[in-house]
């Protein structure tokens, strides 16, 4: 049967299901007026007459993996599959509480019932000190004046203001609805004082029903008198009056998130959630006498639990006078999101995603399908960007495992449909929103004027695209309005948002341009450790293992940090001369202790074939274009940018195995002027990677180079920016591990032979470094235990470690060096080496060149 016939047959047999047509098939949804819509099947038709591909959405969610099948049957067969998914959905709905109570999945953490019990007991016995010392006693005193308040108390308007507006129960958060119009209304006061002072019913179920009725009547009257329903303030007031039935999680979005995390299912009234959570706590801790500190702790414990399992950082109540109860705390400009990403439909499109994300949520594939259904023209990278808008820019959902679910803000916005739920997020965390509102509060502006002003907020907005997108969002939320003649102006909502801005809206600083300006900026941030401390750390690290020329160490430190931004040094010289070890030990001495995962020193072995910046700065995945493939170097750069007061060091080991001017090109340019490095051209924060980043002035780059036939020379572009150090002089006598050789005669002979070999080879730049000396000494020490004579061991190790480097064309200097090596080998009885060198001398004489390998 054809796809169309199957869909038509399903519509006849199951008219209650919703079928959404797509270009490549359809989605089949279960939808009613109570529960959130739930996808049952995703059907994809093959090109031509091939079988259908069916993704069983409920089975996939239950099993935690995609469940797909090929289908080429009848309408009845298809209906059977739909019914099976429908039955599984209903069974899952009935059993979910039991399942989740034995395996609570909360913010990615799996908590079984015993772990949950221990968590509750631990928080009760040892709550955070700040809450125990400040919040609990203050709340206990407050409740002693509000519990079971009389009608006389409830007619006192000062008492009502304290009841609805104080922060004793919880912080005000973003509830900016003014309670004054209700409190000043005599009819409301008379009704409320009479209603709220009535004795509670005797039966617990009747108590819940009575509190639900009171809650909803207060909300309705507030909406009539104040224009909106301040659920947070209502919950705080009811908690103060009836504390035995409430938690201090007054925000209904957070309350719902906690309730679902603890096994709750579906949409139930806030009162029922409070009572259910209190009962769970009481079942573990036992009942507490009303009015006692233990009863207060049980009422507050759900908030502590929510904060812990949801990684919420905010305090339950304001902790200082500097942060008033109804005040917002803005982020600095450099930490804010750089504008808002434009999506088709703006705020209304955002609202359209929320119902499907509520309840059980959506898998990533289903979320992508939902977005694609709203705008079929979107490509994969744009779909990923839209997910980023919902989850990060507007903070409406979080990803738990493989499922996207509404967070507290998303739940509140779904319930209220009010952009006020987004005010704190946008005003404090998105660059330009507060500036736009504060600017328009002073008067209307044309689009050209407003765009120009916003470009001063972020000098990186060199076109009108980002400012226009931001204005589009604010218009869609009815925060601002636009008239062709008068331009942009604040709406009533915008005026309310303006009242929340108690700070001077920040701007990003304009990029500094001169060395003097850069130096002043960097000096204000970067703090290098004391040089004496660095030298001591380096000496401690090198003790007994390395010995570096003190002049080279001083040159390295001075050469790296004399310029305000361009901290770049190149170490050239012998292989094995200690270049990498000095760089690494110096970097560790400079940066000190580094926490795991937050290292400020990174060694990066350069590979042949680095033709562009991708090995250092990463790249957009060629197939999954919504993903950015990062690198250890990029991670270090991002950490340096996040911590501008501390130095960070990247060590490019053997950096000239590829052409540095190719793979370092944007870095070499940016380090000169503290410029910006462009990473990608997609929307901000793709896979957590910004589209561009300013070169960190606290980043030092040390490169090591060997000059041989396998490497490349350094171009002037590199050398002009680098401070170059040369490692050629090796003092055999100063090798710190001679003590490894216990026999004095062996030690003396090894020193003498290596010293003379060094003198002979240095004029032709074929001498050796510390690594070779260390290998010779270590081999001699080890071979002693094998019963090998010291003379034979020395002959063997020099044959293996020194002679292979002998190579060259005939010249007077080279011929003299080879002859000296032959004499040294004969003088010290190194028969094997002497024989090999004799062959090389003969080759040099006969062919004009020689090499160890024939």
Protein Blocks (a to p, Z undefined) as FASTA:
>chain_A
ZZklmmmmmmmmmmmbccdddfklccdddddfkbccddfbdcdddehjbdcddddfklmm
mnopacdddddbdfklmmmmmmmmmmmmmmmmmmmmmmmmmocceehiacdfklmmmmmm
mmmmmgcfklmmmmmmmmmmmmmmmgopafklmmpmklmmmmmmmcklpcfkjalbdfkl
mmmpmklmmmmmmmmmpccdfblklmmmmmmmmmmmmmmmmmmmnopacfklmmmmmmmm
mmmlccfblblklmmmmmmmnopacjddfklmmmmmmmmmmmmnopadehiaklmmmmmm
mmmmmmmmnopabdfbdcbfklcfkbccdddfklpcebjaddehilmmmmmmmmmmgmnb
pafklmmmmmmmmommbcfklmmmmmmmmmmmnopaccehjaccddfklmmmmmnopakl
mmmmmmmmpghjlmmmmmmmnoccdfklmmmmmmmmmmmlmbfklmmmmmmmmmmnomac
cdfklopaddfklmmmmmmmccdcdddddddfbfklmmmmmmmmmccddfklmmmmmmmm
mgokaccdfklmmmmmmmmmmpmklgcdddeddehilmmmmmmmmmmmmnopadehiacb
dcddddehiabfklmnopadfklmmbccddfklmmmmmmmmmmmbccddddehkllpcfk
lmmmmmmmmmmnopacdfbfcdehihhiafbdcddfkbccdddddddfkbccddfklmmm
pccdddfbccfklpcklmmpmblklmmmmmmmmmmmmmmmmmnopaccfklmmmmmmmmm
mmmmnopafklmmmmmmmmmmmmmggcdddfklmmmmmmmmmmmmmnopaklmmmmmmmm
mmmmmnopacfbZZ
